[in-house]
Amino acid sequence: MNKICATVAEAVHDIGDGASPAVGGFGLGGVPNVVISALYDWARADCLSSPTTTA
């Protein structure tokens, strides 16, 4: 199984609804900003493309 992705967006694409991905680092130099940003963008795009209902 190849676990290497070409982009961060590709890496977060298969994270399912309700998942609680854990990312971390050590101090400010180890914070995975690119991964956190990609997760945010993925979740925002998912929310914007999902149909919503209002009461």
Residue pairs with C-beta under 8 A, 6 or more apart in sequence:
5 11
8 34
8 35
8 37
8 38
9 38
9 41
9 42
11 35
11 38
12 21
12 35
12 38
12 39
12 42
13 42
15 21
15 39
15 42
17 46
21 39
23 32
23 35
23 36
23 39
24 30
24 32
25 31
25 32
